Amino acid sequence: MSFQELRSGAAELNNVGVRLMNHLADEGAGRALESSLEMLIGAIRGQKHDLGSSILDRVTDARELLVTHGQPNTDDPTIAVTEPKPLRSPSLKIDSMFVYNKPMYIENLDFMEGHHDAHCCVESTIVLFNLALLYHEKNSKRAITFYNMAFTVMKDLEWFITRTKQGALLHLAILNNMGEIYYRSGKHERAFEFFSHVSLIVMSFLAHHGDGDSWSAFLHNTLILQGESAPAA
């Protein structure tokens, strides 16, 4: 298969996974996302660039994690198992904390013509984020691993984060959801670091664009932690 065919196949499989997640079919979603990673690995291996090699390391690590540990389960004893919740809403409250809970589609494959590594970087980040969401409530250790992988790949995507709404939203969602897991596991100082970073990004966006009211939910967790740390009257 050609590079473009592999990328297109990976996008379609990711989007199938998203649709299955939206219908709570986690096992099928996991298989689709795993196959999407397989095709991205094939596409990236055909590119001889430093950035492509860096992405390949992260995506291959994710693939190995899936092969070693299998599909979504609830084997993390530190997090209480909860009933599956529909993912149709972009928000979810766990113990009053906000979680961005809407998996992302891969669309507009050619928004940067000729920048093949940039495309693969974006697509890999989206698939890794969706895998993290798949595990978010069921297995926090695996979820945080996938969030970290997505965050690592995204470090080379400043243009995507600052110039596109999807990139900014994906960046916020990764940071916010990592913070929620740390909060849930009792690491409140670590969680506050993530939520504070999220708040700064949101406030900057609102100041410059003024049309991100729907993103104000990302301020929720910082306000909760500030309230918890405030001295009693």
Accessible surface in RSA format (square Angstrom, percent):
REM  Atomic radii and reference values for relative SASA: ProtOr
REM  Chains: A
REM  Algorithm: Lee & Richards
REM  Probe-radius: 1.40
REM  Slices: 20
REM RES _ NUM      All-atoms   Total-Side   Main-Chain    Non-polar    All polar
REM                ABS   REL    ABS   REL    ABS   REL    ABS   REL    ABS   REL
RES MET A   1   154.14  79.8  80.90  53.5  73.25 174.4  65.35  55.6  88.79 117.6
RES SER A   2    58.87  49.7  45.05  60.1  13.82  31.8  50.85 108.3   8.02  11.2
RES PHE A   3    38.22  19.1  28.74  17.8   9.48  24.7  30.55  18.5   7.67  21.9
RES GLN A   4    72.61  40.6  71.44  52.2   1.17   2.8  54.18 115.3  18.43  14.0
RES GLU A   5    93.99  54.0  88.55  67.0   5.43  12.9  33.98  65.7  60.01  49.0
RES LEU A   6    29.25  16.3  29.25  20.9   0.00   0.0  29.25  20.5   0.00   0.0
RES ARG A   7     1.43   0.6   1.06   0.5   0.36   0.9   0.00   0.0   1.43   0.9
RES SER A   8    45.25  38.2  40.18  53.6   5.07  11.7  29.96  63.8  15.29  21.4
RES GLY A   9    18.75  23.1   0.00   N/A  18.75  23.1  17.87  49.0   0.89   2.0
RES ALA A  10     0.43   0.4   0.43   0.7   0.00   0.0   0.43   0.6   0.00   0.0
RES ALA A  11     6.75   6.2   6.49  10.0   0.26   0.6   6.49   9.1   0.26   0.7
RES GLU A  12    91.22  52.4  89.69  67.9   1.53   3.6  45.48  88.0  45.74  37.3
RES LEU A  13    51.02  28.4  51.02  36.5   0.00   0.0  51.02  35.8   0.00   0.0
RES ASN A  14     0.00   0.0   0.00   0.0   0.00   0.0   0.00   0.0   0.00   0.0
RES ASN A  15    19.12  13.2  19.12  18.5   0.00   0.0   0.68   1.6  18.44  17.8
RES VAL A  16    47.40  31.2  47.38  42.9   0.02   0.1  47.38  41.2   0.02   0.1
RES GLY A  17     0.00   0.0   0.00   N/A   0.00   0.0   0.00   0.0   0.00   0.0
RES VAL A  18     0.30   0.2   0.30   0.3   0.00   0.0   0.30   0.3   0.00   0.0
RES ARG A  19   104.06  43.7 102.96  52.5   1.10   2.6  52.11  71.2  51.95  31.5
RES LEU A  20    56.59  31.5  56.38  40.3   0.21   0.5  56.59  39.7   0.00   0.0
RES MET A  21     0.00   0.0   0.00   0.0   0.00   0.0   0.00   0.0   0.00   0.0
RES ASN A  22    28.80  19.9  28.45  27.5   0.35   0.8   6.81  16.4  22.00  21.3
RES HIS A  23   127.54  69.7 105.78  73.5  21.76  55.7  77.18  79.5  50.36  58.6
RES LEU A  24    74.39  41.4  53.15  38.0  21.25  53.4  53.53  37.6  20.86  56.1
RES ALA A  25    39.59  36.4  29.16  45.0  10.43  23.7  39.59  55.8   0.00   0.0
RES ASP A  26    26.13  18.3  23.25  23.1   2.88   6.8  12.19  28.7  13.94  13.9
RES GLU A  27   112.32  64.5 107.07  81.0   5.25  12.5  32.81  63.5  79.50  64.9
RES GLY A  28    16.00  19.7   0.00   N/A  16.00  19.7  10.01  27.5   5.98  13.4
RES ALA A  29     0.00   0.0   0.00   0.0   0.00   0.0   0.00   0.0   0.00   0.0
RES GLY A  30     0.22   0.3   0.00   N/A   0.22   0.3   0.22   0.6   0.00   0.0
RES ARG A  31   128.02  53.8 125.83  64.1   2.20   5.2  56.26  76.9  71.76  43.5
RES ALA A  32     9.75   9.0   4.53   7.0   5.22  11.9   9.20  13.0   0.54   1.4
RES LEU A  33     0.00   0.0   0.00   0.0   0.00   0.0   0.00   0.0   0.00   0.0
RES GLU A  34    30.69  17.6  30.69  23.2   0.00   0.0   6.30  12.2  24.38  19.9
RES SER A  35    45.16  38.2  43.86  58.5   1.30   3.0  13.28  28.3  31.89  44.7
RES SER A  36     0.00   0.0   0.00   0.0   0.00   0.0   0.00   0.0   0.00   0.0
RES LEU A  37     0.00   0.0   0.00   0.0   0.00   0.0   0.00   0.0   0.00   0.0
RES GLU A  38    75.74  43.5  68.13  51.5   7.62  18.1  27.46  53.1  48.28  39.4
RES MET A  39    36.72  19.0  34.33  22.7   2.39   5.7  30.08  25.6   6.64   8.8
RES LEU A  40     0.01   0.0   0.01   0.0   0.00   0.0   0.01   0.0   0.00   0.0
RES ILE A  41     8.82   5.0   8.82   6.6   0.00   0.0   8.82   6.3   0.00   0.0
RES GLY A  42    30.93  38.1   0.00   N/A  30.93  38.1  21.54  59.1   9.40  21.0
RES ALA A  43     0.85   0.8   0.00   0.0   0.85   1.9   0.56   0.8   0.30   0.8
RES ILE A  44     2.89   1.6   1.38   1.0   1.51   3.6   1.61   1.2   1.28   3.5
RES ARG A  45   141.72  59.5 127.80  65.1  13.92  33.1  45.58  62.3  96.14  58.3
RES GLY A  46    52.20  64.4   0.00   N/A  52.20  64.4  31.10  85.3  21.10  47.3
RES GLN A  47    31.53  17.6  22.35  16.3   9.18  21.9   1.73   3.7  29.81  22.6
RES LYS A  48   177.28  86.5 148.17  90.9  29.12  69.3 109.78  98.8  67.50  71.9
RES HIS A  49   102.63  56.1  94.07  65.4   8.57  21.9  59.69  61.5  42.95  50.0
RES ASP A  50   134.64  94.3 123.29 122.7  11.35  26.8  40.65  95.7  93.99  93.7
RES LEU A  51    52.72  29.4  46.10  33.0   6.63  16.7  50.29  35.3   2.44   6.6
RES GLY A  52     0.89   1.1   0.00   N/A   0.89   1.1   0.89   2.4   0.00   0.0
RES SER A  53    62.89  53.1  59.67  79.6   3.23   7.4  33.00  70.3  29.90  41.9
RES SER A  54    45.83  38.7  40.84  54.5   4.99  11.5  23.73  50.5  22.10  31.0
RES ILE A  55     2.30   1.3   1.81   1.3   0.49   1.2   2.30   1.7   0.00   0.0
RES LEU A  56    36.95  20.6  36.95  26.4   0.00   0.0  36.95  25.9   0.00   0.0
RES ASP A  57    77.44  54.2  73.68  73.3   3.76   8.9  12.68  29.8  64.76  64.6
RES ARG A  58    63.05  26.5  63.05  32.1   0.00   0.0   4.05   5.5  59.00  35.8
RES VAL A  59     0.00   0.0   0.00   0.0   0.00   0.0   0.00   0.0   0.00   0.0
RES THR A  60    37.63  26.8  37.63  38.2   0.00   0.0  36.38  48.9   1.26   1.9
RES ASP A  61    60.73  42.5  55.25  55.0   5.47  12.9  11.58  27.2  49.15  49.0
RES ALA A  62     0.00   0.0   0.00   0.0   0.00   0.0   0.00   0.0   0.00   0.0
RES ARG A  63    42.65  17.9  42.65  21.7   0.00   0.0   9.54  13.0  33.11  20.1
RES GLU A  64    94.98  54.5  94.84  71.7   0.14   0.3  36.55  70.7  58.42  47.7
RES LEU A  65    33.16  18.5  29.00  20.7   4.16  10.5  32.72  23.0   0.44   1.2
RES LEU A  66     3.46   1.9   0.35   0.2   3.11   7.8   0.35   0.2   3.11   8.4
RES VAL A  67    87.16  57.4  60.97  55.2  26.19  63.1  67.02  58.2  20.14  54.6
RES THR A  68    98.94  70.4  65.63  66.5  33.31  79.4  52.80  70.9  46.14  69.8
RES HIS A  69    93.63  51.2  74.44  51.7  19.19  49.1  46.35  47.8  47.28  55.0
RES GLY A  70    29.17  36.0   0.00   N/A  29.17  36.0  28.26  77.6   0.90   2.0
RES GLN A  71    47.99  26.8  38.09  27.8   9.90  23.6  30.05  64.0  17.94  13.6
RES PRO A  72    27.08  19.7   3.85   3.5  23.23  84.4   3.85   3.2  23.23 144.3
RES ASN A  73    48.93  33.7  41.53  40.1   7.40  17.8  34.45  82.9  14.48  14.0
RES THR A  74    65.13  46.3  46.22  46.9  18.91  45.1  16.78  22.5  48.35  73.1
RES ASP A  75    87.97  61.6  59.48  59.2  28.49  67.4  45.09 106.1  42.87  42.8
RES ASP A  76     5.88   4.1   0.47   0.5   5.41  12.8   2.67   6.3   3.21   3.2
RES PRO A  77   121.98  88.9  80.55  73.4  41.44 150.6  93.71  77.4  28.28 175.8
RES THR A  78    84.74  60.3  53.76  54.5  30.98  73.8  59.10  79.4  25.65  38.8
RES ILE A  79    10.03   5.7   3.17   2.4   6.86  16.5   4.43   3.2   5.60  15.2
RES ALA A  80    82.62  76.0  60.76  93.8  21.86  49.7  71.96 101.3  10.66  28.2
RES VAL A  81    97.80  64.4  69.48  62.9  28.32  68.2  69.79  60.6  28.01  76.0
RES THR A  82    56.19  40.0  37.40  37.9  18.79  44.8  43.12  57.9  13.07  19.8
RES GLU A  83   141.26  81.1 136.05 102.9   5.21  12.4  62.27 120.4  78.99  64.5
RES PRO A  84    81.77  59.6  59.06  53.8  22.71  82.6  66.31  54.7  15.46  96.1
RES LYS A  85    66.22  32.3  62.07  38.1   4.15   9.9  49.62  44.7  16.60  17.7
RES PRO A  86    77.76  56.7  68.91  62.8   8.84  32.1  68.91  56.9   8.84  55.0
RES LEU A  87    16.23   9.0  15.82  11.3   0.41   1.0  15.82  11.1   0.41   1.1
RES ARG A  88   154.91  65.0 133.43  68.0  21.49  51.2  64.69  88.4  90.22  54.7
RES SER A  89    54.96  46.4  48.52  64.8   6.44  14.8  40.58  86.4  14.38  20.1
RES PRO A  90    64.78  47.2  64.61  58.9   0.18   0.6  64.61  53.3   0.18   1.1
RES SER A  91    48.28  40.8  38.53  51.4   9.75  22.5  10.18  21.7  38.09  53.4
RES LEU A  92    21.18  11.8  16.41  11.7   4.77  12.0  21.18  14.9   0.00   0.0
RES LYS A  93   110.42  53.9  92.60  56.8  17.82  42.4  52.47  47.2  57.94  61.7
RES ILE A  94    15.31   8.7  11.88   8.8   3.44   8.3  15.09  10.9   0.22   0.6
RES ASP A  95   109.13  76.4  80.63  80.3  28.49  67.4  33.87  79.7  75.26  75.1
RES SER A  96    66.08  55.8  50.62  67.6  15.46  35.6  48.63 103.6  17.45  24.4
RES MET A  97     0.65   0.3   0.65   0.4   0.00   0.0   0.65   0.6   0.00   0.0
RES PHE A  98     5.55   2.8   5.55   3.4   0.00   0.0   5.55   3.4   0.00   0.0
RES VAL A  99     0.05   0.0   0.05   0.0   0.00   0.0   0.05   0.0   0.00   0.0
RES TYR A 100    16.70   7.8  16.70   9.5   0.00   0.0   8.83   6.6   7.87   9.7
RES ASN A 101     4.19   2.9   4.19   4.0   0.00   0.0   0.04   0.1   4.15   4.0
RES LYS A 102    91.58  44.7  91.58  56.2   0.00   0.0  37.13  33.4  54.44  58.0
RES PRO A 103     3.65   2.7   0.26   0.2   3.39  12.3   0.26   0.2   3.39  21.0
RES MET A 104    12.65   6.6   9.37   6.2   3.28   7.8  12.09  10.3   0.56   0.7
RES TYR A 105    72.80  34.0  68.68  39.1   4.12  10.7  52.54  39.5  20.26  25.0
RES ILE A 106     7.89   4.5   2.76   2.1   5.14  12.4   2.79   2.0   5.11  13.9
RES GLU A 107   121.71  69.9 106.24  80.4  15.47  36.8  37.05  71.7  84.66  69.1
RES ASN A 108   105.40  72.7  83.72  80.9  21.67  52.2  34.70  83.5  70.70  68.3
RES LEU A 109    37.43  20.8  31.64  22.6   5.80  14.6  32.09  22.5   5.34  14.4
RES ASP A 110    92.82  65.0  75.94  75.6  16.87  39.9  27.51  64.7  65.31  65.1
RES PHE A 111    65.56  32.8  31.58  19.6  33.98  88.4  39.07  23.7  26.49  75.8
RES MET A 112    50.88  26.3  45.34  30.0   5.54  13.2  49.22  41.8   1.66   2.2
RES GLU A 113   158.01  90.7 136.20 103.0  21.81  51.9  51.13  98.9 106.88  87.3
RES GLY A 114    55.11  68.0   0.00   N/A  55.11  68.0  27.70  76.0  27.41  61.4
RES HIS A 115    97.78  53.4  91.50  63.6   6.28  16.1  70.55  72.7  27.23  31.7
RES HIS A 116    77.71  42.5  74.99  52.1   2.72   6.9  48.31  49.8  29.39  34.2
RES ASP A 117    18.74  13.1  16.57  16.5   2.17   5.1   8.97  21.1   9.77   9.7
RES ALA A 118     9.77   9.0   8.00  12.3   1.77   4.0   8.37  11.8   1.39   3.7
RES HIS A 119     2.15   1.2   2.06   1.4   0.09   0.2   2.13   2.2   0.01   0.0
RES CYS A 120     1.09   0.8   1.09   1.2   0.00   0.0   0.88   2.2   0.21   0.2
RES CYS A 121     0.20   0.2   0.20   0.2   0.00   0.0   0.00   0.0   0.20   0.2
RES VAL A 122     4.45   2.9   4.45   4.0   0.00   0.0   4.45   3.9   0.00   0.0
RES GLU A 123     3.96   2.3   3.96   3.0   0.00   0.0   2.96   5.7   1.00   0.8
RES SER A 124     0.00   0.0   0.00   0.0   0.00   0.0   0.00   0.0   0.00   0.0
RES THR A 125     0.00   0.0   0.00   0.0   0.00   0.0   0.00   0.0   0.00   0.0
RES ILE A 126     2.12   1.2   2.12   1.6   0.00   0.0   2.12   1.5   0.00   0.0
RES VAL A 127     0.00   0.0   0.00   0.0   0.00   0.0   0.00   0.0   0.00   0.0
RES LEU A 128     0.00   0.0   0.00   0.0   0.00   0.0   0.00   0.0   0.00   0.0
RES PHE A 129     0.00   0.0   0.00   0.0   0.00   0.0   0.00   0.0   0.00   0.0
RES ASN A 130     0.00   0.0   0.00   0.0   0.00   0.0   0.00   0.0   0.00   0.0
RES LEU A 131     0.11   0.1   0.11   0.1   0.00   0.0   0.11   0.1   0.00   0.0
RES ALA A 132     0.00   0.0   0.00   0.0   0.00   0.0   0.00   0.0   0.00   0.0
RES LEU A 133     8.50   4.7   0.00   0.0   8.50  21.4   0.00   0.0   8.50  22.9
RES LEU A 134     6.08   3.4   0.90   0.6   5.18  13.0   3.00   2.1   3.07   8.3
RES TYR A 135     0.33   0.2   0.33   0.2   0.00   0.0   0.00   0.0   0.33   0.4
RES HIS A 136     1.79   1.0   1.76   1.2   0.03   0.1   1.76   1.8   0.03   0.0
RES GLU A 137    24.79  14.2  20.75  15.7   4.04   9.6  10.62  20.5  14.17  11.6
RES LYS A 138    49.84  24.3  45.92  28.2   3.92   9.3  33.62  30.3  16.23  17.3
RES ASN A 139     6.34   4.4   6.34   6.1   0.00   0.0   0.00   0.0   6.34   6.1
RES SER A 140     5.43   4.6   5.16   6.9   0.28   0.6   0.31   0.7   5.13   7.2
RES LYS A 141   127.70  62.3 123.98  76.1   3.72   8.9  81.64  73.5  46.07  49.1
RES ARG A 142    13.10   5.5   9.05   4.6   4.05   9.6   6.78   9.3   6.32   3.8
RES ALA A 143     0.00   0.0   0.00   0.0   0.00   0.0   0.00   0.0   0.00   0.0
RES ILE A 144    28.39  16.2  28.39  21.1   0.00   0.0  28.39  20.4   0.00   0.0
RES THR A 145    47.15  33.5  43.75  44.4   3.39   8.1  24.43  32.8  22.71  34.3
RES PHE A 146     0.00   0.0   0.00   0.0   0.00   0.0   0.00   0.0   0.00   0.0
RES TYR A 147     0.00   0.0   0.00   0.0   0.00   0.0   0.00   0.0   0.00   0.0
RES ASN A 148    62.30  43.0  61.72  59.6   0.58   1.4  19.60  47.2  42.70  41.3
RES MET A 149    22.33  11.6  20.90  13.8   1.43   3.4  22.26  18.9   0.07   0.1
RES ALA A 150     0.00   0.0   0.00   0.0   0.00   0.0   0.00   0.0   0.00   0.0
RES PHE A 151    53.67  26.9  53.48  33.1   0.19   0.5  53.48  32.4   0.19   0.5
RES THR A 152    50.05  35.6  46.16  46.8   3.89   9.3  26.95  36.2  23.09  34.9
RES VAL A 153     5.26   3.5   0.39   0.3   4.87  11.7   5.22   4.5   0.04   0.1
RES MET A 154     2.00   1.0   1.43   0.9   0.57   1.4   1.72   1.5   0.27   0.4
RES LYS A 155   139.79  68.2 106.96  65.6  32.83  78.2  63.67  57.3  76.11  81.1
RES ASP A 156    75.17  52.7  55.11  54.8  20.07  47.4  12.60  29.7  62.57  62.4
RES LEU A 157     0.60   0.3   0.60   0.4   0.00   0.0   0.60   0.4   0.00   0.0
RES GLU A 158   126.12  72.4 123.40  93.4   2.72   6.5  41.09  79.5  85.03  69.4
RES TRP A 159    51.80  20.8  47.41  22.9   4.39  10.3  42.17  22.5   9.63  15.6
RES PHE A 160     4.97   2.5   4.97   3.1   0.00   0.0   4.97   3.0   0.00   0.0
RES ILE A 161    31.65  18.0  28.39  21.1   3.26   7.9  28.39  20.4   3.26   8.9
RES THR A 162    92.62  65.9  57.70  58.5  34.93  83.2  57.26  76.9  35.36  53.5
RES ARG A 163   197.42  82.9 160.33  81.7  37.09  88.3  54.32  74.2 143.10  86.7
RES THR A 164    45.32  32.2  36.68  37.2   8.64  20.6  43.33  58.2   1.99   3.0
RES LYS A 165   124.81  60.9 112.07  68.8  12.74  30.3  70.43  63.4  54.38  57.9
RES GLN A 166    63.89  35.7  57.18  41.8   6.70  16.0  30.62  65.2  33.27  25.2
RES GLY A 167     0.00   0.0   0.00   N/A   0.00   0.0   0.00   0.0   0.00   0.0
RES ALA A 168     9.45   8.7   9.21  14.2   0.24   0.5   9.43  13.3   0.02   0.1
RES LEU A 169    31.55  17.6  31.55  22.6   0.00   0.0  31.55  22.2   0.00   0.0
RES LEU A 170     0.00   0.0   0.00   0.0   0.00   0.0   0.00   0.0   0.00   0.0
RES HIS A 171    20.81  11.4  20.81  14.5   0.00   0.0  14.58  15.0   6.23   7.2
RES LEU A 172     0.00   0.0   0.00   0.0   0.00   0.0   0.00   0.0   0.00   0.0
RES ALA A 173     0.00   0.0   0.00   0.0   0.00   0.0   0.00   0.0   0.00   0.0
RES ILE A 174     0.00   0.0   0.00   0.0   0.00   0.0   0.00   0.0   0.00   0.0
RES LEU A 175     3.29   1.8   3.29   2.4   0.00   0.0   3.29   2.3   0.00   0.0
RES ASN A 176     0.00   0.0   0.00   0.0   0.00   0.0   0.00   0.0   0.00   0.0
RES ASN A 177     0.00   0.0   0.00   0.0   0.00   0.0   0.00   0.0   0.00   0.0
RES MET A 178     3.15   1.6   3.15   2.1   0.00   0.0   3.08   2.6   0.08   0.1
RES GLY A 179     0.00   0.0   0.00   N/A   0.00   0.0   0.00   0.0   0.00   0.0
RES GLU A 180     1.43   0.8   1.43   1.1   0.00   0.0   0.00   0.0   1.43   1.2
RES ILE A 181     7.64   4.3   7.64   5.7   0.00   0.0   7.64   5.5   0.00   0.0
RES TYR A 182    34.05  15.9  34.05  19.4   0.00   0.0  15.81  11.9  18.24  22.5
RES TYR A 183    30.70  14.3  27.74  15.8   2.96   7.7  12.11   9.1  18.59  22.9
RES ARG A 184    46.76  19.6  19.56  10.0  27.20  64.8  21.15  28.9  25.61  15.5
RES SER A 185    49.83  42.1  19.35  25.8  30.49  70.2  24.28  51.7  25.55  35.8
RES GLY A 186    54.97  67.8   0.00   N/A  54.97  67.8  27.05  74.2  27.92  62.5
RES LYS A 187   119.00  58.1 111.07  68.1   7.93  18.9  68.40  61.6  50.60  53.9
RES HIS A 188    76.96  42.1  72.94  50.7   4.02  10.3  50.22  51.8  26.74  31.1
RES GLU A 189   150.79  86.6 143.19 108.3   7.60  18.1  60.93 117.8  89.86  73.4
RES ARG A 190   104.93  44.1 101.59  51.8   3.34   7.9  29.71  40.6  75.21  45.6
RES ALA A 191     0.00   0.0   0.00   0.0   0.00   0.0   0.00   0.0   0.00   0.0
RES PHE A 192    75.42  37.7  75.42  46.7   0.00   0.0  75.42  45.7   0.00   0.0
RES GLU A 193   100.51  57.7  87.99  66.6  12.52  29.8  42.70  82.6  57.81  47.2
RES PHE A 194    20.06  10.0  17.85  11.1   2.20   5.7  20.06  12.2   0.00   0.0
RES PHE A 195     0.07   0.0   0.05   0.0   0.02   0.0   0.07   0.0   0.00   0.0
RES SER A 196    31.88  26.9  29.98  40.0   1.89   4.4  29.31  62.4   2.57   3.6
RES HIS A 197    80.11  43.8  77.47  53.8   2.64   6.8  45.99  47.4  34.11  39.7
RES VAL A 198     0.00   0.0   0.00   0.0   0.00   0.0   0.00   0.0   0.00   0.0
RES SER A 199    16.33  13.8  16.22  21.6   0.11   0.2  15.90  33.9   0.43   0.6
RES LEU A 200   127.53  71.0 122.55  87.7   4.98  12.5 123.20  86.5   4.33  11.7
RES ILE A 201    36.67  20.9  31.94  23.8   4.73  11.4  35.87  25.8   0.80   2.2
RES VAL A 202     0.00   0.0   0.00   0.0   0.00   0.0   0.00   0.0   0.00   0.0
RES MET A 203   104.53  54.1 101.18  67.0   3.35   8.0  97.38  82.8   7.15   9.5
RES SER A 204    55.29  46.7  47.97  64.0   7.32  16.9  31.07  66.2  24.23  33.9
RES PHE A 205    32.74  16.4  27.59  17.1   5.15  13.4  32.28  19.6   0.46   1.3
RES LEU A 206    43.46  24.2  34.92  25.0   8.55  21.5  35.28  24.8   8.18  22.0
RES ALA A 207    86.30  79.4  41.92  64.7  44.39 101.0  54.02  76.1  32.29  85.5
RES HIS A 208   143.28  78.3 108.63  75.5  34.65  88.6  79.70  82.1  63.58  74.0
RES HIS A 209   109.92  60.1  79.97  55.6  29.95  76.6  49.02  50.5  60.90  70.9
RES GLY A 210    52.86  65.2   0.00   N/A  52.86  65.2  26.72  73.3  26.14  58.5
RES ASP A 211   102.12  71.5  78.46  78.1  23.66  55.9  39.62  93.2  62.50  62.3
RES GLY A 212     0.45   0.6   0.00   N/A   0.45   0.6   0.45   1.2   0.00   0.0
RES ASP A 213   109.97  77.0 102.76 102.3   7.20  17.0  37.00  87.1  72.96  72.8
RES SER A 214    93.29  78.8  61.13  81.6  32.16  74.1  59.70 127.1  33.59  47.1
RES TRP A 215     9.24   3.7   9.20   4.5   0.04   0.1   4.49   2.4   4.75   7.7
RES SER A 216    55.55  46.9  49.16  65.6   6.39  14.7  24.16  51.4  31.40  44.0
RES ALA A 217    38.75  35.6  28.81  44.5   9.94  22.6  38.28  53.9   0.47   1.2
RES PHE A 218     4.05   2.0   4.01   2.5   0.04   0.1   4.02   2.4   0.03   0.1
RES LEU A 219    36.31  20.2  36.28  26.0   0.02   0.1  36.28  25.5   0.02   0.1
RES HIS A 220    55.42  30.3  52.10  36.2   3.32   8.5  34.74  35.8  20.67  24.1
RES ASN A 221     0.33   0.2   0.09   0.1   0.25   0.6   0.00   0.0   0.33   0.3
RES THR A 222     9.51   6.8   9.51   9.6   0.00   0.0   9.51  12.8   0.00   0.0
RES LEU A 223   114.79  63.9 106.13  75.9   8.67  21.8 106.50  74.8   8.29  22.3
RES ILE A 224    37.94  21.6  29.35  21.9   8.59  20.7  36.47  26.3   1.47   4.0
RES LEU A 225    10.39   5.8   7.51   5.4   2.88   7.2   7.51   5.3   2.88   7.8
RES GLN A 226    87.19  48.8  82.04  60.0   5.15  12.3  27.53  58.6  59.66  45.2
RES GLY A 227    51.18  63.1   0.00   N/A  51.18  63.1  34.04  93.4  17.14  38.4
RES GLU A 228    96.88  55.6  59.56  45.1  37.32  88.9  47.66  92.2  49.22  40.2
RES SER A 229    91.95  77.7  57.76  77.1  34.19  78.8  51.92 110.6  40.03  56.1
RES ALA A 230    59.13  54.4  39.30  60.7  19.83  45.1  44.16  62.2  14.97  39.7
RES PRO A 231   126.52  92.2 100.63  91.7  25.89  94.1 111.63  92.2  14.89  92.6
RES ALA A 232   103.88  95.5  65.52 101.1  38.36  87.3  75.60 106.5  28.28  74.9
RES ALA A 233   153.31 141.0  71.67 110.6  81.64 185.7 110.76 156.0  42.54 112.7
END  Absolute sums over single chains surface
CHAIN  1 A    10912.5       8831.6       2080.8       6294.8       4617.7
END  Absolute sums over all chains
TOTAL         10912.5       8831.6       2080.8       6294.8       4617.7
